[in-house]
C-alpha cells in the first residue's frame, strides 16, 4: 500500500510540473496543442511514470531516491507540454503538487507516505481526468 501511494505521489509530481509549462516566450509560429492533444500527452507522461514507480516499489527495498526522481521527471515532463492557456492553468497546481510530493519523498522517504499533503495531487489528477497520475 505504501509503495502504491509513493508511486502515485511521484506520478502526480510529474503531472504538476508538466501543466505549469505554458506558451510564454514561445514563438507564435509554434503549433500549440489542442486540449485533447494536451491531455493525451499528459496521460502518456503519467502512465510512463506509473510504470517507473511500479518498478521501484517492486524492488525488495524501495529506493525513495528513484521514486522521488520519477515524480520529479513527471512534473517536468508535464510542465513541458504546451497547450491552451486555460488547460495549462488548470493543470499547473497539479504539477506544483507533484513536484512538492517529489521533494517530500526525497526528504522524508517512507514518512512521506503518511503525509496527506504528499498525496493531495491524486485528487486533483482525478478531477482533471488524469487518473493515471
C-alpha positions as CSV (number, residue, x, y, z in Angstrom):
1,X,0.0,0.0,0.0
2,X,2.8,2.4,0.9
3,X,4.6,1.7,-2.4
4,X,1.4,2.4,-4.3
5,X,0.9,5.7,-2.5
6,X,4.5,6.7,-3.2
7,X,4.1,5.7,-6.8
8,X,1.0,7.9,-7.0
9,X,2.9,10.8,-5.4
10,X,5.6,10.5,-8.0
11,X,3.2,10.5,-10.9
12,X,1.3,13.5,-9.5
13,X,4.5,15.5,-9.1
14,X,5.3,15.0,-12.8
15,X,1.8,16.0,-13.8
16,X,2.1,19.2,-11.9
17,X,5.4,20.1,-13.4
18,X,4.1,19.4,-16.9
19,X,1.0,21.5,-16.5
20,X,3.0,24.6,-15.5
21,X,4.6,24.9,-18.8
22,X,3.0,27.4,-21.0
23,X,3.4,29.2,-24.2
24,X,5.1,32.2,-22.6
25,X,8.2,33.2,-24.6
26,X,7.5,30.8,-27.4
27,X,7.4,31.8,-31.0
28,X,3.8,32.4,-32.1
29,X,4.6,30.2,-35.1
30,X,5.0,27.2,-32.8
31,X,2.0,25.0,-33.1
32,X,0.1,24.7,-29.9
33,X,-1.7,21.5,-28.9
34,X,-5.4,21.3,-28.6
35,X,-6.9,20.4,-25.3
36,X,-7.4,16.8,-26.4
37,X,-3.8,16.6,-27.6
38,X,-2.5,18.1,-24.4
39,X,-4.5,15.7,-22.3
40,X,-3.3,12.7,-24.4
41,X,0.3,13.7,-23.9
42,X,-0.3,14.3,-20.2
43,X,-1.9,10.9,-19.7
44,X,1.1,9.3,-21.6
45,X,3.5,11.0,-19.2
46,X,1.5,9.9,-16.2
47,X,1.3,6.3,-17.5
48,X,5.1,6.2,-18.1
49,X,5.7,7.5,-14.6
50,X,3.4,4.9,-13.1
51,X,5.4,2.1,-14.8
52,X,8.6,3.5,-13.4
53,X,7.1,3.8,-9.9
54,X,5.7,0.2,-10.0
55,X,9.2,-1.0,-10.9
56,X,10.7,1.0,-8.0
57,X,8.2,-0.4,-5.5
58,X,8.6,-3.9,-6.8
59,X,12.2,-4.0,-5.7
60,X,12.9,-5.8,-2.4
61,X,13.9,-2.4,-0.8
62,X,12.2,0.7,-2.1
63,X,14.7,3.3,-3.3
64,X,13.0,6.5,-2.4
65,X,15.6,8.5,-4.3
66,X,14.5,6.8,-7.5
67,X,10.9,7.2,-6.5
68,X,11.3,11.0,-5.9
69,X,13.2,11.3,-9.2
70,X,10.5,9.7,-11.1
71,X,7.9,12.1,-9.7
72,X,10.2,15.0,-10.4
73,X,10.6,13.9,-14.0
74,X,6.8,13.6,-14.3
75,X,6.4,17.1,-13.1
76,X,9.0,18.4,-15.5
77,X,7.5,16.5,-18.4
78,X,4.0,17.7,-17.7
79,X,5.3,21.3,-17.4
80,X,7.0,20.9,-20.8
81,X,3.7,20.3,-22.6
82,X,2.4,23.4,-24.2
83,X,-1.3,23.7,-24.7
84,X,-4.2,26.1,-24.4
85,X,-3.7,28.6,-21.6
86,X,-6.9,27.6,-19.9
87,X,-5.9,24.0,-19.8
88,X,-2.4,24.7,-18.6
89,X,-3.8,27.0,-15.8
90,X,-5.9,24.1,-14.6
91,X,-3.0,21.6,-14.6
92,X,-0.4,23.9,-13.1
93,X,-1.5,23.3,-9.5
94,X,-1.3,19.6,-10.0
95,X,2.2,19.9,-11.4
96,X,3.3,22.0,-8.4
97,X,1.9,19.4,-6.0
98,X,3.6,16.6,-7.9
99,X,6.9,18.5,-7.6
100,X,6.3,19.1,-3.9
101,X,5.5,15.4,-3.4
102,X,8.8,14.6,-5.1
103,X,10.6,16.8,-2.7
104,X,8.8,15.4,0.2
105,X,9.6,11.8,-0.8
106,X,13.2,12.7,-1.3
107,X,13.4,14.4,2.1
108,X,11.2,12.2,4.3
109,X,11.3,8.9,2.4
110,X,8.8,6.4,3.9
111,X,7.3,9.0,6.2
112,X,6.1,10.8,3.1
113,X,3.6,8.0,2.5
114,X,1.8,9.0,5.7
115,X,1.8,12.7,4.8
116,X,-1.7,13.6,3.4
117,X,-0.3,16.7,1.6
118,X,2.0,14.4,-0.3
119,X,-0.9,12.6,-2.0
120,X,-3.1,15.7,-2.4
121,X,-2.3,15.8,-6.1
122,X,-4.1,12.5,-6.7
123,X,-7.5,14.1,-6.1
124,X,-6.5,17.0,-8.4
125,X,-5.4,14.5,-11.1
126,X,-8.7,12.7,-10.8
127,X,-10.7,15.9,-11.2
128,X,-8.6,16.7,-14.3
129,X,-9.3,13.3,-15.7
130,X,-5.7,12.4,-15.3
131,X,-6.3,9.5,-13.0
132,X,-3.2,7.7,-14.2
133,X,-1.2,10.4,-12.4
